[in-house]
Amino acid sequence: LESPMLDTPRFHPDVRSIRPLAKVVPTESEENVEIGGKFDGILDGRSITVLEGASVTGELGGEVIEVHGYVKGKLCGAVIRVKATGFVEGELEYNTLLIDAGATVNAHCTRN
């Protein structure tokens, strides 16, 4: 049984977008975050979506993390979903891991 929340591009109206070329010190947010450019840093949010064409190097944490773009680093989430256009390398810590056909995952995976 899959949550409909996982298939929507925006989870709630309070989505905060991260600007391209953002460098962020460790932050925590109760917001839903979309990353649409190049991002280096550490970010925690309620839900994080890495949009197609976006590139992330660092650590992401949240209840739901959805990857349409490229991520190199560590992802920690209750639900991690890598969509068909997604590419992840690094480390995944999750309760539920969903990998769509066509996605690339080259990572050490640990179920919590």
C-alpha positions as CSV (number, residue, x, y, z in Angstrom):
1,L,0.0,0.0,0.0
2,E,1.6,3.2,-1.2
3,S,0.9,6.6,0.1
4,P,-0.5,9.0,-2.5
5,M,1.9,11.6,-1.0
6,L,4.8,9.9,-2.7
7,D,3.5,10.5,-6.2
8,T,2.8,14.2,-6.0
9,P,5.5,16.7,-6.9
10,R,4.6,19.0,-4.0
11,F,3.5,17.5,-0.8
12,H,1.9,20.6,0.8
13,P,1.4,24.2,-0.1
14,D,4.3,25.2,2.2
15,V,7.1,23.9,-0.1
16,R,10.3,25.9,0.2
17,S,12.6,25.8,-2.8
18,I,16.4,25.8,-2.5
19,R,18.1,28.1,-5.0
20,P,20.6,26.8,-7.4
21,L,24.2,26.8,-6.2
22,A,23.1,26.9,-2.6
23,K,25.7,26.1,0.1
24,V,23.9,25.5,3.4
25,V,25.3,24.9,6.9
26,P,23.4,22.2,8.8
27,T,19.8,23.2,9.1
28,E,16.6,21.7,10.3
29,S,13.2,22.6,8.9
30,E,9.6,21.5,9.5
31,E,8.9,22.5,5.9
32,N,8.7,20.5,2.7
33,V,11.8,21.3,0.6
34,E,12.4,21.1,-3.2
35,I,16.0,21.2,-4.4
36,G,16.1,22.4,-8.0
37,G,19.8,23.3,-8.7
38,K,23.2,22.4,-7.3
39,F,23.2,22.0,-3.5
40,D,26.1,21.3,-1.2
41,G,25.5,20.8,2.5
42,I,23.4,19.2,5.1
43,L,19.6,19.6,5.2
44,D,16.8,18.1,7.3
45,G,13.1,18.7,6.4
46,R,9.7,17.1,6.7
47,S,10.0,16.0,3.1
48,I,12.7,16.7,0.6
49,T,12.4,16.4,-3.2
50,V,15.5,16.5,-5.4
51,L,14.1,17.6,-8.7
52,E,15.1,16.2,-12.1
53,G,18.3,18.0,-13.2
54,A,19.3,18.9,-9.6
55,S,22.5,17.8,-8.1
56,V,23.1,17.3,-4.3
57,T,26.4,16.6,-2.5
58,G,26.0,16.1,1.2
59,E,23.4,14.8,3.7
60,L,19.6,14.9,3.5
61,G,17.2,13.8,6.3
62,G,13.5,13.8,6.4
63,E,10.3,11.7,6.7
64,V,10.1,11.4,3.0
65,I,13.0,11.9,0.5
66,E,12.2,11.6,-3.2
67,V,15.1,11.7,-5.7
68,H,14.5,12.6,-9.4
69,G,18.0,14.0,-9.9
70,Y,21.5,13.2,-8.7
71,V,22.5,12.7,-5.0
72,K,26.0,11.9,-3.7
73,G,26.2,11.5,0.0
74,K,24.0,10.2,2.8
75,L,20.2,10.0,2.9
76,C,18.3,9.3,6.1
77,G,14.5,9.0,5.9
78,A,11.5,7.0,6.9
79,V,10.7,6.6,3.2
80,I,13.3,7.0,0.5
81,R,12.1,6.8,-3.1
82,V,14.4,7.0,-6.1
83,K,12.4,7.7,-9.2
84,A,13.3,6.5,-12.8
85,T,15.4,9.6,-13.5
86,G,17.2,9.4,-10.1
87,F,20.8,8.5,-9.5
88,V,22.1,8.0,-5.9
89,E,25.5,7.0,-4.7
90,G,26.6,6.9,-1.1
91,E,24.7,5.7,1.9
92,L,20.9,5.1,2.5
93,E,19.3,4.7,5.9
94,Y,15.5,4.1,5.7
95,N,12.4,2.3,7.0
96,T,11.0,1.9,3.5
97,L,13.0,2.0,0.3
98,L,11.3,2.3,-3.1
99,I,13.4,2.2,-6.3
100,D,11.6,2.8,-9.6
101,A,12.5,0.9,-12.8
102,G,15.3,2.9,-14.5
103,A,16.7,4.4,-11.3
104,T,20.4,4.0,-10.5
105,V,21.4,3.3,-6.9
106,N,25.0,2.6,-6.0
107,A,24.8,2.8,-2.2
108,H,25.3,1.0,1.1
109,C,21.7,0.5,2.3
110,T,20.7,0.0,5.9
111,R,17.1,-0.6,7.1
112,N,16.3,1.1,10.4
